[in-house]
Structures are given as C-alpha cells and as structure tokens.
Amino acid sequence: LPTPNAFIPETNLELLRDYATAKGKDTWLSGCSSMAEMGEVLLDANGALQRKASHVQSRRAVYFRDWQEVLVAASDGTFARDIRLTQSVGYNLLCADGDHRSSIGKRAGSTGNPEFLRAWDYNGTAEEVAESAGKMLYADYVESGTYPIIMANSFGGVIFHEACGHLLETTQIERKTTPFADKKGEKIANESLTAWDEGLSDNAFGTIDMDDEGMPAQRTLLIENGILKNFIADRAGSQLTGHPRTGSGRRQNYAYAAASRMRNTYIAPGDYEVEDLFGSIDKGIYCKRMGGGSVGATGEFNFGVDEAYLIENGKLTKPLKGAILIGEAKEIMNKISMCSKDLGLAAGFCGSISGSVYVTVGQPHIKVDSITVGGR
C-alpha cells in the first residue's frame, strides 16, 4: 500500500475498446477442431501424402494453433481488448533414391477462422507437394553464375521481408543498421516496385485488429514506385526517430516489450501478365519455391531455392536444384524491373527482439534483371 503522503498520478483510461466482443471472437476457441479431430485429419493427410509421393524417406503433416486474449491498459490512456486465433497447417516431405534427394514443404495459415483445419484441402496440397518433390528428385544441379530470374508469387516474398522489410523497422534506425535511415522521400528501388505493410487483409497470418500497444491496425505504404514513403514504427520507435506510429508495436507475449514489427508485408501487383515476364528472358532461372536462408544486419542475404527451373527463350525447359540466391537489398531492389498482376500471400513466422510473431509475406511474380546464383 502507498504511504499516506505518496503521490499517485491519475490515469484516465479511455472507454474499453473491445474488439473481441464487438466481432464475436469469444466463441472462436470452442468452434475449433477438438484434439481427436486434429489427430484424424493429420493421420488422413499423412496417408494422402504417402499415396501420392514416391521414394518417401520421411513425411510429416503438421498443425499449429495459438489462442490469445490481449488486454492493454497503458499510462497514455489506452484501454483495449482483443482475442486472436492463429492457425497453421502444412506438409514436409523428404524423398530419396540412392544419391538423389529432394525436400519440399508447404504451409498455409489463417487468423480468426475456427473452421480452418476442416477446410484444409490436404489431398490437393499432398498432390502438389508430391509432384514438386518428384521433379526435384532427379533434377540437374544449377551452374553458378549471374542470371536474370523470375521469382514466383506468394512465399517468394520472403526475400523482400527479410532483406528489405526488416531494414524499414524503426528498431533498425535506432541501431544504425539500416542503409535506408535517411532515405525517406528518395528512390531506393526500381520504379516498378510498390510495397505495403498492413494488418487488415481477411484471414491473413499477420492480420490484427490492434497491435500490442492498443493502436488500431491500418495500412502503411512503404514504397511507392520505388520511392521510400514510410517506416514501420511502434510507440517507442516513433518517439526516438520521429516517424509516425503505424500500428506495428508487436510482441510474442507479455514477457517481451513491444517493438516495431511487420504484419502482412508484400510487393504490390504490377501491370504485367506472368507470360510477359517469361517472354523477356532468353536464359535465366525460375525460382518457384523458396527455402531457408540468412540475412546480414544491413541487408546482405543468401536464400536457397527448393524448386527451380531453367528458362530458355521464354520457356521452362528442365528442373534445377541446388540454387542459392546471393545479393544485397539496396542493389536487388533496383533490379526488380517487372511485377505481374497475380499477388499471392503466404504465412510465415518472424523472430526478432520482441519474440516470434505471425506474419504474412507476399508478392506477384517478379523479374530480377540479374542476381548472383550459387550452385555447382
């Protein structure tokens, strides 16, 4: 208890903004699949993958669910409540035949949909994963060199997320680890590139009604026609850097302090058809499915490609494996010369100083005029 003469500051909280009750989220958890149903779906899904794939060394169907109730009561008067239901499901498949190996994974994610697992088309996904693994099993290894490439939509956006998106968070300005700190209003990418970060897309993995500081979600234009427009800012980041808050103060749970983090981050669709991108390349590589990689503090990156194909005279001719994309964000951003119309989004997990949070990556098909490709 305070002493009789203690000064107790008065905090006038706003009326509770209750997103959970307003949107009927209190019943979400009870509408989800039971443990028994989860087990049945995953066993059936694993069986489907076994039937559709050949030379299977290991296979795994995985389901993940996280339910959070969030209450923010802060000294600035913020008083807000929300419920979040985040789910992810997918496959990992490893095939082997003698010295030949291939490994393919695919994941889907959603927020706020109790029926998500029941609606998963595991047969269609199993067929897609098995087909990709079969093509890569006996594929030739790519020859190292510099190539024009086309990167597929959806999870291809992981490179923009890792190599550029993180550099636009105010935490990077605070650390002096971003080359874009003083570039607002300047050209940092090819004029064909526009990019967004937002928390509003229906059922996307990074969608939130409010951030972990109680600010309502919104859309943030990061890059417009190559010009840097905004950074991704939490409350402390805004105070330290002067950039406006963007509803991006996020954290894994109460054990972490909120920090500037991405939500649904993607390159916007452009004006080209996918065929136009392929038709512009005499010899290059199509990166259909991205794998793991690493990114340096200032944007240097290398990413493996799980599924790739040789492009010759605008056509796909043969599968390739072992490709590694190597580059630096501020250089590659200026080499993205064409974006198609087919924006796709994909679920992902992002780790940073405020823990692991759910994010969406995405893009349409894009053409990179030249990039270093490691191989054999």
SEMI-603988 format. One record per residue (C-alpha): x, y, z; residue in one letter; residue number from 0. Coordinates in Angstrom, 2 decimals. Example, Ala and Ser with C-alpha at 12.3 -4.5 7.8 and 13.67 -1.06 7.14 Angstrom:
<sites>
<x:12.30 y:-4.50 z:7.80 kolro:a loro:0>
<x:13.67 y:-1.06 z:7.14 kolro:s loro:1>
</sites>
This chain:
<sites>
<x:0.00 y:0.00 z:0.00 kolro:l loro:0>
<x:1.21 y:3.57 z:-0.67 kolro:p loro:1>
<x:2.26 y:5.73 z:2.27 kolro:t loro:2>
<x:-0.23 y:8.43 z:3.34 kolro:p loro:3>
<x:1.78 y:11.23 z:1.66 kolro:n loro:4>
<x:2.61 y:9.31 z:-1.55 kolro:a loro:5>
<x:1.83 y:10.99 z:-4.90 kolro:f loro:6>
<x:-0.37 y:8.74 z:-7.01 kolro:i loro:7>
<x:-0.68 y:10.01 z:-10.59 kolro:p loro:8>
<x:-4.14 y:9.82 z:-12.07 kolro:e loro:9>
<x:-4.53 y:7.83 z:-15.27 kolro:t loro:10>
<x:-7.70 y:8.48 z:-17.20 kolro:n loro:11>
<x:-8.29 y:5.39 z:-19.30 kolro:l loro:12>
<x:-10.46 y:5.64 z:-22.38 kolro:e loro:13>
<x:-13.66 y:3.60 z:-22.54 kolro:l loro:14>
<x:-12.75 y:-0.01 z:-23.27 kolro:l loro:15>
<x:-12.36 y:-0.73 z:-26.97 kolro:r loro:16>
<x:-13.37 y:-4.39 z:-27.01 kolro:d loro:17>
<x:-12.63 y:-5.81 z:-30.46 kolro:y loro:18>
<x:-13.26 y:-9.35 z:-29.22 kolro:a loro:19>
<x:-16.84 y:-8.81 z:-28.10 kolro:t loro:20>
<x:-17.68 y:-6.46 z:-30.97 kolro:a loro:21>
<x:-16.65 y:-9.08 z:-33.56 kolro:k loro:22>
<x:-17.93 y:-12.19 z:-31.77 kolro:g loro:23>
<x:-14.49 y:-13.62 z:-31.08 kolro:k loro:24>
<x:-15.31 y:-15.00 z:-27.61 kolro:d loro:25>
<x:-16.77 y:-18.17 z:-29.20 kolro:t loro:26>
<x:-13.90 y:-18.82 z:-31.61 kolro:w loro:27>
<x:-11.98 y:-21.30 z:-29.46 kolro:l loro:28>
<x:-14.99 y:-23.51 z:-28.76 kolro:s loro:29>
<x:-15.66 y:-23.72 z:-32.50 kolro:g loro:30>
<x:-12.21 y:-25.10 z:-33.35 kolro:c loro:31>
<x:-11.37 y:-28.74 z:-34.02 kolro:s loro:32>
<x:-11.04 y:-30.98 z:-30.98 kolro:s loro:33>
<x:-7.86 y:-32.94 z:-30.24 kolro:m loro:34>
<x:-9.49 y:-36.08 z:-31.63 kolro:a loro:35>
<x:-10.48 y:-34.31 z:-34.85 kolro:e loro:36>
<x:-6.99 y:-32.83 z:-35.21 kolro:m loro:37>
<x:-5.48 y:-36.32 z:-34.95 kolro:g loro:38>
<x:-7.86 y:-37.77 z:-37.52 kolro:e loro:39>
<x:-7.20 y:-35.00 z:-40.04 kolro:v loro:40>
<x:-3.41 y:-35.23 z:-39.68 kolro:l loro:41>
<x:-3.39 y:-39.03 z:-39.97 kolro:l loro:42>
<x:-5.56 y:-38.85 z:-43.10 kolro:d loro:43>
<x:-3.33 y:-36.11 z:-44.50 kolro:a loro:44>
<x:-0.17 y:-38.12 z:-43.86 kolro:n loro:45>
<x:-1.75 y:-41.10 z:-45.58 kolro:g loro:46>
<x:-2.62 y:-38.98 z:-48.61 kolro:a loro:47>
<x:1.00 y:-37.81 z:-48.89 kolro:l loro:48>
<x:2.25 y:-41.41 z:-48.68 kolro:q loro:49>
<x:-0.08 y:-42.47 z:-51.50 kolro:r loro:50>
<x:0.77 y:-39.62 z:-53.84 kolro:k loro:51>
<x:4.57 y:-39.43 z:-53.37 kolro:a loro:52>
<x:7.23 y:-41.95 z:-54.35 kolro:s loro:53>
<x:10.64 y:-42.72 z:-52.81 kolro:h loro:54>
<x:9.44 y:-41.27 z:-49.50 kolro:v loro:55>
<x:12.09 y:-41.16 z:-46.79 kolro:q loro:56>
<x:10.12 y:-39.07 z:-44.31 kolro:s loro:57>
<x:6.78 y:-37.28 z:-44.37 kolro:r loro:58>
<x:5.02 y:-35.09 z:-41.86 kolro:r loro:59>
<x:1.71 y:-33.27 z:-41.64 kolro:a loro:60>
<x:1.76 y:-30.51 z:-39.00 kolro:v loro:61>
<x:-0.99 y:-28.42 z:-37.41 kolro:y loro:62>
<x:-0.44 y:-25.49 z:-35.06 kolro:f loro:63>
<x:-2.96 y:-23.38 z:-33.11 kolro:r loro:64>
<x:-2.48 y:-20.37 z:-30.83 kolro:d loro:65>
<x:-5.28 y:-18.57 z:-28.95 kolro:w loro:66>
<x:-4.50 y:-15.30 z:-27.18 kolro:q loro:67>
<x:-6.57 y:-12.88 z:-25.13 kolro:e loro:68>
<x:-4.88 y:-9.47 z:-25.10 kolro:v loro:69>
<x:-5.71 y:-6.59 z:-22.73 kolro:l loro:70>
<x:-3.80 y:-3.31 z:-22.99 kolro:v loro:71>
<x:-4.11 y:-0.72 z:-20.21 kolro:a loro:72>
<x:-1.41 y:1.91 z:-20.57 kolro:a loro:73>
<x:-0.34 y:5.16 z:-18.94 kolro:s loro:74>
<x:-1.20 y:7.08 z:-22.12 kolro:d loro:75>
<x:-4.88 y:6.21 z:-21.56 kolro:g loro:76>
<x:-5.08 y:3.27 z:-23.95 kolro:t loro:77>
<x:-7.60 y:0.64 z:-22.83 kolro:f loro:78>
<x:-8.32 y:-2.09 z:-25.36 kolro:a loro:79>
<x:-9.05 y:-5.81 z:-25.55 kolro:r loro:80>
<x:-8.81 y:-8.36 z:-28.33 kolro:d loro:81>
<x:-8.82 y:-12.11 z:-28.94 kolro:i loro:82>
<x:-6.56 y:-13.70 z:-31.56 kolro:r loro:83>
<x:-6.86 y:-17.15 z:-33.06 kolro:l loro:84>
<x:-3.90 y:-18.11 z:-35.25 kolro:t loro:85>
<x:-3.62 y:-21.46 z:-37.03 kolro:q loro:86>
<x:-1.15 y:-23.05 z:-39.42 kolro:s loro:87>
<x:-1.14 y:-26.37 z:-41.25 kolro:v loro:88>
<x:1.23 y:-27.91 z:-43.75 kolro:g loro:89>
<x:3.43 y:-30.68 z:-45.09 kolro:y loro:90>
<x:7.14 y:-31.52 z:-45.02 kolro:n loro:91>
<x:8.31 y:-34.22 z:-47.43 kolro:l loro:92>
<x:11.76 y:-35.74 z:-47.94 kolro:l loro:93>
<x:12.32 y:-38.15 z:-50.84 kolro:c loro:94>
<x:15.44 y:-40.18 z:-51.58 kolro:a loro:95>
<x:16.58 y:-42.61 z:-54.27 kolro:d loro:96>
<x:20.21 y:-43.59 z:-53.99 kolro:g loro:97>
<x:22.26 y:-40.39 z:-54.07 kolro:d loro:98>
<x:19.30 y:-38.32 z:-55.22 kolro:h loro:99>
<x:17.49 y:-36.21 z:-52.65 kolro:r loro:100>
<x:14.65 y:-33.68 z:-52.63 kolro:s loro:101>
<x:12.91 y:-31.83 z:-49.83 kolro:s loro:102>
<x:9.70 y:-29.85 z:-50.25 kolro:i loro:103>
<x:7.45 y:-28.11 z:-47.71 kolro:g loro:104>
<x:4.24 y:-26.12 z:-47.94 kolro:k loro:105>
<x:2.32 y:-24.28 z:-45.22 kolro:r loro:106>
<x:-0.94 y:-22.37 z:-45.04 kolro:a loro:107>
<x:-2.06 y:-20.09 z:-42.21 kolro:g loro:108>
<x:-5.05 y:-18.11 z:-41.06 kolro:s loro:109>
<x:-6.27 y:-15.82 z:-38.31 kolro:t loro:110>
<x:-9.76 y:-15.84 z:-36.91 kolro:g loro:111>
<x:-11.28 y:-18.85 z:-38.68 kolro:n loro:112>
<x:-12.40 y:-21.70 z:-36.37 kolro:p loro:113>
<x:-13.17 y:-23.85 z:-39.45 kolro:e loro:114>
<x:-9.64 y:-23.51 z:-40.84 kolro:f loro:115>
<x:-8.44 y:-27.09 z:-40.28 kolro:l loro:116>
<x:-11.72 y:-28.58 z:-41.50 kolro:r loro:117>
<x:-11.43 y:-26.59 z:-44.73 kolro:a loro:118>
<x:-7.84 y:-27.69 z:-45.49 kolro:w loro:119>
<x:-7.63 y:-29.42 z:-48.87 kolro:d loro:120>
<x:-4.93 y:-31.85 z:-47.80 kolro:y loro:121>
<x:-5.42 y:-34.08 z:-50.84 kolro:n loro:122>
<x:-4.77 y:-31.22 z:-53.25 kolro:g loro:123>
<x:-1.82 y:-30.00 z:-51.21 kolro:t loro:124>
<x:-0.36 y:-33.50 z:-50.98 kolro:a loro:125>
<x:-0.56 y:-33.86 z:-54.75 kolro:e loro:126>
<x:1.19 y:-30.51 z:-55.26 kolro:e loro:127>
<x:3.99 y:-31.29 z:-52.79 kolro:v loro:128>
<x:4.49 y:-34.83 z:-54.17 kolro:a loro:129>
<x:4.70 y:-33.52 z:-57.74 kolro:e loro:130>
<x:7.31 y:-30.91 z:-56.82 kolro:s loro:131>
<x:9.40 y:-33.42 z:-54.86 kolro:a loro:132>
<x:9.29 y:-35.85 z:-57.79 kolro:g loro:133>
<x:10.52 y:-33.24 z:-60.24 kolro:k loro:134>
<x:13.35 y:-32.13 z:-57.98 kolro:m loro:135>
<x:14.49 y:-35.64 z:-57.05 kolro:l loro:136>
<x:16.36 y:-36.22 z:-60.31 kolro:y loro:137>
<x:16.92 y:-32.57 z:-61.29 kolro:a loro:138>
<x:20.30 y:-31.37 z:-62.53 kolro:d loro:139>
<x:22.30 y:-29.05 z:-60.30 kolro:y loro:140>
<x:22.34 y:-25.43 z:-61.38 kolro:v loro:141>
<x:25.55 y:-23.93 z:-62.70 kolro:e loro:142>
<x:26.70 y:-20.96 z:-60.64 kolro:s loro:143>
<x:26.73 y:-17.56 z:-62.32 kolro:g loro:144>
<x:24.79 y:-14.34 z:-62.77 kolro:t loro:145>
<x:21.30 y:-14.73 z:-64.22 kolro:y loro:146>
<x:18.05 y:-12.91 z:-64.71 kolro:p loro:147>
<x:15.46 y:-14.69 z:-62.58 kolro:i loro:148>
<x:11.73 y:-14.84 z:-62.10 kolro:i loro:149>
<x:10.54 y:-15.38 z:-58.55 kolro:m loro:150>
<x:7.14 y:-16.96 z:-58.00 kolro:a loro:151>
<x:4.38 y:-15.19 z:-56.13 kolro:n loro:152>
<x:3.28 y:-15.90 z:-52.52 kolro:s loro:153>
<x:6.22 y:-17.21 z:-50.45 kolro:f loro:154>
<x:8.72 y:-15.69 z:-52.88 kolro:g loro:155>
<x:8.06 y:-12.51 z:-50.88 kolro:g loro:156>
<x:10.17 y:-13.90 z:-48.04 kolro:v loro:157>
<x:13.24 y:-12.25 z:-49.56 kolro:i loro:158>
<x:11.60 y:-8.81 z:-49.52 kolro:f loro:159>
<x:10.50 y:-9.44 z:-45.93 kolro:h loro:160>
<x:13.94 y:-10.49 z:-44.75 kolro:e loro:161>
<x:16.27 y:-8.39 z:-46.87 kolro:a loro:162>
<x:14.27 y:-5.15 z:-47.01 kolro:c loro:163>
<x:11.27 y:-5.21 z:-44.66 kolro:g loro:164>
<x:13.39 y:-5.53 z:-41.52 kolro:h loro:165>
<x:15.51 y:-2.58 z:-42.68 kolro:l loro:166>
<x:12.37 y:-0.41 z:-42.64 kolro:l loro:167>
<x:11.58 y:-1.09 z:-38.96 kolro:e loro:168>
<x:12.45 y:1.77 z:-36.62 kolro:t loro:169>
<x:14.43 y:-0.62 z:-34.42 kolro:t loro:170>
<x:16.98 y:-0.71 z:-37.26 kolro:q loro:171>
<x:17.17 y:3.09 z:-37.34 kolro:i loro:172>
<x:17.76 y:3.10 z:-33.58 kolro:e loro:173>
<x:20.62 y:0.62 z:-34.02 kolro:r loro:174>
<x:22.02 y:2.45 z:-37.07 kolro:k loro:175>
<x:21.92 y:-0.83 z:-39.02 kolro:t loro:176>
<x:19.77 y:0.18 z:-42.00 kolro:t loro:177>
<x:21.08 y:1.86 z:-45.17 kolro:p loro:178>
<x:17.65 y:3.48 z:-45.60 kolro:f loro:179>
<x:17.61 y:5.52 z:-42.35 kolro:a loro:180>
<x:17.86 y:8.91 z:-44.09 kolro:d loro:181>
<x:16.27 y:7.92 z:-47.42 kolro:k loro:182>
<x:12.60 y:8.78 z:-46.81 kolro:k loro:183>
<x:11.28 y:10.52 z:-49.90 kolro:g loro:184>
<x:14.14 y:9.19 z:-52.02 kolro:e loro:185>
<x:14.31 y:6.42 z:-54.62 kolro:k loro:186>
<x:15.50 y:3.13 z:-53.09 kolro:i loro:187>
<x:14.01 y:0.65 z:-55.60 kolro:a loro:188>
<x:13.06 y:0.28 z:-59.23 kolro:n loro:189>
<x:10.10 y:2.46 z:-60.22 kolro:e loro:190>
<x:8.11 y:-0.73 z:-60.94 kolro:s loro:191>
<x:8.05 y:-1.61 z:-57.22 kolro:l loro:192>
<x:5.39 y:-0.59 z:-54.71 kolro:t loro:193>
<x:5.20 y:-2.30 z:-51.31 kolro:a loro:194>
<x:2.78 y:-2.33 z:-48.36 kolro:w loro:195>
<x:2.67 y:-3.43 z:-44.74 kolro:d loro:196>
<x:-0.80 y:-3.75 z:-43.22 kolro:e loro:197>
<x:-2.88 y:-5.61 z:-40.65 kolro:g loro:198>
<x:-6.23 y:-5.69 z:-42.41 kolro:l loro:199>
<x:-6.33 y:-8.48 z:-45.04 kolro:s loro:200>
<x:-9.05 y:-11.06 z:-44.31 kolro:d loro:201>
<x:-7.65 y:-14.14 z:-42.53 kolro:n loro:202>
<x:-4.03 y:-13.38 z:-43.44 kolro:a loro:203>
<x:-1.46 y:-14.71 z:-40.96 kolro:f loro:204>
<x:-0.29 y:-11.26 z:-39.82 kolro:g loro:205>
<x:-3.73 y:-9.66 z:-39.56 kolro:t loro:206>
<x:-4.55 y:-7.94 z:-36.25 kolro:i loro:207>
<x:-7.37 y:-5.62 z:-35.18 kolro:d loro:208>
<x:-4.99 y:-3.80 z:-32.85 kolro:m loro:209>
<x:-1.28 y:-4.04 z:-32.16 kolro:d loro:210>
<x:0.16 y:-4.96 z:-28.76 kolro:d loro:211>
<x:0.16 y:-1.30 z:-27.73 kolro:e loro:212>
<x:-3.58 y:-0.97 z:-28.42 kolro:g loro:213>
<x:-3.33 y:1.01 z:-31.67 kolro:m loro:214>
<x:-5.89 y:0.00 z:-34.34 kolro:p loro:215>
<x:-4.46 y:-1.78 z:-37.36 kolro:a loro:216>
<x:-4.09 y:0.10 z:-40.63 kolro:q loro:217>
<x:-2.30 y:0.10 z:-43.98 kolro:r loro:218>
<x:1.21 y:1.54 z:-44.31 kolro:t loro:219>
<x:2.60 y:2.40 z:-47.73 kolro:l loro:220>
<x:6.29 y:1.55 z:-47.51 kolro:l loro:221>
<x:7.50 y:2.13 z:-51.07 kolro:i loro:222>
<x:5.62 y:3.76 z:-53.96 kolro:e loro:223>
<x:7.04 y:3.48 z:-57.48 kolro:n loro:224>
<x:10.48 y:3.00 z:-55.98 kolro:g loro:225>
<x:10.26 y:5.95 z:-53.53 kolro:i loro:226>
<x:10.55 y:5.25 z:-49.78 kolro:l loro:227>
<x:7.40 y:6.64 z:-48.15 kolro:k loro:228>
<x:7.22 y:5.32 z:-44.58 kolro:n loro:229>
<x:8.91 y:3.24 z:-41.92 kolro:f loro:230>
<x:7.33 y:0.63 z:-39.62 kolro:i loro:231>
<x:7.05 y:2.16 z:-36.16 kolro:a loro:232>
<x:5.91 y:1.24 z:-32.66 kolro:d loro:233>
<x:5.36 y:3.88 z:-29.93 kolro:r loro:234>
<x:8.94 y:3.96 z:-28.62 kolro:a loro:235>
<x:10.33 y:3.84 z:-32.15 kolro:g loro:236>
<x:8.20 y:6.81 z:-33.11 kolro:s loro:237>
<x:9.38 y:8.80 z:-30.09 kolro:q loro:238>
<x:13.04 y:8.01 z:-30.79 kolro:l loro:239>
<x:13.05 y:8.52 z:-34.57 kolro:t loro:240>
<x:10.22 y:10.95 z:-35.26 kolro:g loro:241>
<x:8.49 y:8.64 z:-37.72 kolro:h loro:242>
<x:4.71 y:8.24 z:-37.15 kolro:p loro:243>
<x:3.33 y:5.17 z:-35.39 kolro:r loro:244>
<x:1.90 y:2.61 z:-37.79 kolro:t loro:245>
<x:0.09 y:0.15 z:-35.51 kolro:g loro:246>
<x:3.12 y:-2.13 z:-35.64 kolro:s loro:247>
<x:4.08 y:-2.49 z:-31.96 kolro:g loro:248>
<x:4.07 y:-6.27 z:-31.65 kolro:r loro:249>
<x:5.38 y:-8.91 z:-29.22 kolro:r loro:250>
<x:5.18 y:-12.67 z:-28.77 kolro:q loro:251>
<x:3.56 y:-12.38 z:-25.33 kolro:n loro:252>
<x:3.70 y:-10.38 z:-22.08 kolro:y loro:253>
<x:7.30 y:-11.49 z:-21.41 kolro:a loro:254>
<x:8.57 y:-9.20 z:-24.20 kolro:y loro:255>
<x:8.46 y:-5.46 z:-24.73 kolro:a loro:256>
<x:6.67 y:-4.45 z:-27.91 kolro:a loro:257>
<x:8.83 y:-3.39 z:-30.86 kolro:a loro:258>
<x:8.33 y:-2.32 z:-34.47 kolro:s loro:259>
<x:7.41 y:-5.49 z:-36.38 kolro:r loro:260>
<x:5.93 y:-6.36 z:-39.77 kolro:m loro:261>
<x:2.37 y:-7.67 z:-40.20 kolro:r loro:262>
<x:1.24 y:-8.52 z:-43.76 kolro:n loro:263>
<x:4.14 y:-7.27 z:-45.90 kolro:t loro:264>
<x:4.13 y:-7.62 z:-49.67 kolro:y loro:265>
<x:5.11 y:-6.21 z:-53.03 kolro:i loro:266>
<x:2.01 y:-4.86 z:-54.77 kolro:a loro:267>
<x:0.77 y:-6.30 z:-58.08 kolro:p loro:268>
<x:2.01 y:-4.61 z:-61.25 kolro:g loro:269>
<x:0.76 y:-4.23 z:-64.81 kolro:d loro:270>
<x:2.27 y:-7.29 z:-66.50 kolro:y loro:271>
<x:0.96 y:-10.76 z:-67.25 kolro:e loro:272>
<x:3.13 y:-13.62 z:-65.99 kolro:v loro:273>
<x:3.80 y:-14.61 z:-69.60 kolro:e loro:274>
<x:5.33 y:-11.18 z:-70.24 kolro:d loro:275>
<x:7.98 y:-11.82 z:-67.59 kolro:l loro:276>
<x:8.97 y:-15.18 z:-69.04 kolro:f loro:277>
<x:8.93 y:-13.82 z:-72.58 kolro:g loro:278>
<x:11.52 y:-11.19 z:-71.63 kolro:s loro:279>
<x:14.18 y:-13.77 z:-70.70 kolro:i loro:280>
<x:16.41 y:-15.65 z:-73.15 kolro:d loro:281>
<x:18.22 y:-17.64 z:-70.48 kolro:k loro:282>
<x:17.51 y:-17.47 z:-66.79 kolro:g loro:283>
<x:16.06 y:-19.29 z:-63.79 kolro:i loro:284>
<x:12.53 y:-19.59 z:-62.46 kolro:y loro:285>
<x:12.52 y:-19.79 z:-58.67 kolro:c loro:286>
<x:9.19 y:-21.45 z:-57.95 kolro:k loro:287>
<x:9.60 y:-22.41 z:-54.29 kolro:r loro:288>
<x:11.92 y:-20.69 z:-51.82 kolro:m loro:289>
<x:13.72 y:-22.45 z:-48.99 kolro:g loro:290>
<x:15.66 y:-21.23 z:-45.97 kolro:g loro:291>
<x:18.32 y:-18.56 z:-45.86 kolro:g loro:292>
<x:20.13 y:-15.93 z:-43.85 kolro:s loro:293>
<x:20.29 y:-12.13 z:-43.85 kolro:v loro:294>
<x:23.01 y:-9.85 z:-42.52 kolro:g loro:295>
<x:22.33 y:-6.81 z:-40.34 kolro:a loro:296>
<x:22.36 y:-4.38 z:-43.27 kolro:t loro:297>
<x:20.59 y:-6.48 z:-45.91 kolro:g loro:298>
<x:23.13 y:-8.92 z:-47.35 kolro:e loro:299>
<x:21.30 y:-12.20 z:-47.95 kolro:f loro:300>
<x:21.52 y:-15.73 z:-49.29 kolro:n loro:301>
<x:18.46 y:-17.90 z:-49.84 kolro:f loro:302>
<x:18.14 y:-21.47 z:-51.02 kolro:g loro:303>
<x:15.63 y:-22.37 z:-53.74 kolro:v loro:304>
<x:13.79 y:-25.66 z:-53.14 kolro:d loro:305>
<x:12.24 y:-25.82 z:-56.61 kolro:e loro:306>
<x:13.72 y:-24.14 z:-59.69 kolro:a loro:307>
<x:13.60 y:-24.45 z:-63.47 kolro:y loro:308>
<x:15.78 y:-23.31 z:-66.35 kolro:l loro:309>
<x:14.24 y:-20.66 z:-68.62 kolro:i loro:310>
<x:15.32 y:-20.77 z:-72.27 kolro:e loro:311>
<x:13.82 y:-18.46 z:-74.88 kolro:n loro:312>
<x:10.94 y:-17.62 z:-72.56 kolro:g loro:313>
<x:10.04 y:-21.26 z:-71.81 kolro:k loro:314>
<x:10.67 y:-23.64 z:-68.90 kolro:l loro:315>
<x:12.92 y:-26.44 z:-70.13 kolro:t loro:316>
<x:14.21 y:-28.53 z:-67.21 kolro:k loro:317>
<x:14.16 y:-28.68 z:-63.39 kolro:p loro:318>
<x:17.18 y:-27.47 z:-61.41 kolro:l loro:319>
<x:18.24 y:-27.90 z:-57.80 kolro:k loro:320>
<x:20.92 y:-26.52 z:-55.52 kolro:g loro:321>
<x:20.34 y:-22.86 z:-56.44 kolro:a loro:322>
<x:21.24 y:-20.21 z:-53.84 kolro:i loro:323>
<x:20.34 y:-16.56 z:-54.41 kolro:l loro:324>
<x:23.03 y:-14.16 z:-53.16 kolro:i loro:325>
<x:22.70 y:-10.40 z:-53.01 kolro:g loro:326>
<x:22.27 y:-7.16 z:-51.11 kolro:e loro:327>
<x:18.90 y:-5.49 z:-50.55 kolro:a loro:328>
<x:19.76 y:-1.99 z:-51.75 kolro:k loro:329>
<x:21.13 y:-3.42 z:-55.02 kolro:e loro:330>
<x:18.50 y:-6.06 z:-55.75 kolro:i loro:331>
<x:15.62 y:-3.64 z:-55.05 kolro:m loro:332>
<x:16.71 y:-1.59 z:-58.05 kolro:n loro:333>
<x:16.81 y:-4.66 z:-60.29 kolro:k loro:334>
<x:13.17 y:-5.71 z:-59.83 kolro:i loro:335>
<x:12.05 y:-4.44 z:-63.23 kolro:s loro:336>
<x:8.72 y:-6.23 z:-63.77 kolro:m loro:337>
<x:5.83 y:-7.19 z:-61.47 kolro:c loro:338>
<x:2.87 y:-9.25 z:-62.67 kolro:s loro:339>
<x:-0.77 y:-8.93 z:-61.63 kolro:k loro:340>
<x:-1.07 y:-12.16 z:-59.60 kolro:d loro:341>
<x:-0.41 y:-11.11 z:-55.99 kolro:l loro:342>
<x:-0.24 y:-14.09 z:-53.63 kolro:g loro:343>
<x:0.20 y:-14.18 z:-49.84 kolro:l loro:344>
<x:1.82 y:-16.85 z:-47.66 kolro:a loro:345>
<x:2.05 y:-17.50 z:-43.91 kolro:a loro:346>
<x:5.31 y:-17.12 z:-42.02 kolro:g loro:347>
<x:6.91 y:-16.82 z:-38.58 kolro:f loro:348>
<x:9.23 y:-13.92 z:-37.80 kolro:c loro:349>
<x:11.71 y:-13.75 z:-34.95 kolro:g loro:350>
<x:13.19 y:-10.51 z:-33.63 kolro:s loro:351>
<x:13.81 y:-8.65 z:-30.38 kolro:i loro:352>
<x:10.16 y:-8.95 z:-29.27 kolro:s loro:353>
<x:9.98 y:-12.70 z:-29.84 kolro:g loro:354>
<x:8.29 y:-14.72 z:-32.58 kolro:s loro:355>
<x:5.21 y:-13.22 z:-34.22 kolro:v loro:356>
<x:2.92 y:-14.29 z:-37.07 kolro:y loro:357>
<x:3.42 y:-12.51 z:-40.38 kolro:v loro:358>
<x:2.40 y:-12.69 z:-44.00 kolro:t loro:359>
<x:4.89 y:-12.45 z:-46.85 kolro:v loro:360>
<x:3.83 y:-11.97 z:-50.43 kolro:g loro:361>
<x:4.33 y:-10.67 z:-53.92 kolro:q loro:362>
<x:3.22 y:-11.24 z:-57.50 kolro:p loro:363>
<x:5.64 y:-12.94 z:-59.89 kolro:h loro:364>
<x:8.61 y:-10.58 z:-60.21 kolro:i loro:365>
<x:11.55 y:-10.35 z:-62.58 kolro:k loro:366>
<x:15.02 y:-9.54 z:-61.21 kolro:v loro:367>
<x:17.25 y:-8.40 z:-64.07 kolro:d loro:368>
<x:20.39 y:-10.01 z:-62.62 kolro:s loro:369>
<x:21.41 y:-11.75 z:-59.43 kolro:i loro:370>
<x:24.26 y:-13.99 z:-58.33 kolro:t loro:371>
<x:23.19 y:-17.65 z:-58.19 kolro:v loro:372>
<x:25.36 y:-20.09 z:-56.30 kolro:g loro:373>
<x:25.42 y:-23.69 z:-57.50 kolro:g loro:374>
<x:27.90 y:-26.21 z:-58.82 kolro:r loro:375>
</sites>
